[in-house]
Amino acid sequence: MRPGARRELAGWGRTTPSAAEVLTPVTAEEAAAVVAAAPRRGVVARGLGRSYGDAAQNAGGAVIDATAFGGVLAFDEETGLLTVSAGTSLEQLMRWLVPRGWFVPVTPGTRHVTVGGAIASDIHGKNHHRAGTWCAHVRRITMATPADGPVTVSPDVDADLFWATAGGMGLTGVVLDATVQMSPIATSRAIVDTDRTDTLADCMDLLSAGDADYEYTVAWVDLLPLRGQVGRSVITRGRFAEVDELPAPSRREPLAFGPQALATVPPIVPGGLLNRWTVQAFNEAWFRKAPRRRSDEIQSISRFFHPLDGIDEWNRLHGPRGFLQWQIVVPFGAEDVLHDIADAFAAAKVPTLIGVLKRFGAANPGPLSFPIPGWTLSLDIPAAAHGLGPLLDRLDAQVVEAGGRIYLAKDSRVRPELMPVMYPRLDEWRAVRRRVDPDAVLQSDLGRRLGL
C-alpha cells in the first residue's frame, strides 16, 4: 500500500473542505486491512470525489482512496454480467464495454463516478422511470465490514445489509467489488427528440405523457428567465439507435466510443462570475438555441448523457466559494410544491445555472435510497447567493411536509432533525449499521453532521 498523506479534501461543490489522512490501497485485501485497523477517528472510502458535499470526507480521520484498486474481474459476453472492482469509474467501464456492445444500466450526468460510489449513493439517471437505480442491477457486493471483515451480500444473502448499503453513503462497509448486470446496445449513438416548452406546467405535462414512449428523459428548466415565464424548459428524450438508423458513414463503426474533454476551466476563477446577469444571459441563449420541436437527431453518448464532462473541472466556474447542488424529490400529486419552489427561486433572483427536472419510477428497498415515485428537481446554486440558507431551509420544510426528501449524495447543509422525517426507515438502517459496525469505525463528515 502506498504511504498515507494528510490532505485537504472537499466535495465537488468545494464548500466544506476538511483534512484527513488519505490511504491508497492497491488491492481489495489492503483496503479491507485498512478497515480492520482504522484509526480512532474512523475511516470512509472515497472514489472520484463527485459527491457535492461532505460524504467522502472524514475530518481528523482516514480516507481510503479507492481509485487505485480498479478493473474488470470477470465478464460474461453472452449475458452481460460483469464483476468489477469498486474503484473502477463508469468512464473506464464504458470505454471497455461500449465497443463490445454493452452499456452501464444506469448513468448519472457524469461518467466520473466509481462503482463503489454508485452503490454508496445508489445513483439514478434519465431512465429511472424504466430501470430504477444502479443497485436494482447489482447482483452481489463484496464489502469490508468492521465486525465481520470481508463479506458478500446480495438481494438474497443478507438482504438487509445489501439494501442498507444501497444509498448508505459508505457507512455500512467499504465496497471492494460488485457484480452488475449490463445492458445490451447495438450502437454508441442515441436517437433524441427535443421539445421546448414555455411553462413549467407544459413541461410536466409533456414529461408525464411520454414516460411510456422513451427510455431516457430529462428536462432543463429555467428558474431565472431574462424574459418569458419561470420554468420554461428544454426537454430531451431518447433511446439507443439501431445500426440501420445511423447515417451510412457511422455504420462502419457503430460502437465507436472515445469521449474527451473539449476544454478545462483554469484553477483560479474570480468570484461572482456566475451571477444573476450572466446566468440570465446564458439561460436565454440556451433556451433560444433549442428548437421548438426536433425529432430523431443522432447524438453521441457524451452529448446526450454527459454534456458537462466536456469541460474538465467545470465546478471551478463558481469561484473560490464554491456551490451546492440542491436535489429534492416530491411524490406525484405534489406538483404545486415544484411550482412554489420555482416561484421562490425566481423571486429571490437566485442564479441557478443548471436546473434539471425528471420523473422517478418505483422505489427500491433501500432505507436510505433517494428515489421515490415522483418528481425530482436538482439545482446548482452559488454558495455565496444572498439569503440562500433561509430560503433553502424554508423549501426543505415544504418538501418534507409534502412527503419528499433531499438527496444525501448532493447535500452539504440540510438540518439533521429532518432526517428521520425524510427517511422514515432511518432507524432500520441504523440497526443494520450497528450490527456490522458496533464501534462506529466507519465515519464521515456527512455522517457526523446528520447524526447518522
Secondary structure, 3 states (H helix, E strand, C coil): CEEEEEEEECCCCCCCCEEEEEEECCCHHHHHHHHHCCCCCCEEEECCCCCCCCCCCCCCCEEEEHHHCCCEEEECCCCCEEEEECCCEHHHHHHHHHHHCEECCCCCCCCCCEHHHHHHCCCCCCCHHHHCCHHHHEEEEEEEECCCEEEEECCCCCHHHHHHHCCCCCCCCEEEEEEEECEECCCCEEEEEEEEECCHHHHHHHHHHHCCCCCEEEEEEECCCCCCCCCEEEEEEEEECCHHHCCHHHHHCCCCCCCCCCEECCCCCCCCCCCHHHHHHHHHHHHHHCCCEEEEEEEEHHHHHCHHHHEECHHHHHCCCCEEEEEEEEECCCHHHHHHHHHHHHHHCCCCCCEEEEEECCCCCCCCCCCCCEEEEEEEEECCCCCHHHHHHHHHHHHHHCCCEECCCCCCCCCHHHHHHHCCCHHHHHHHHHHHCCCCCECCHHHHHHCC
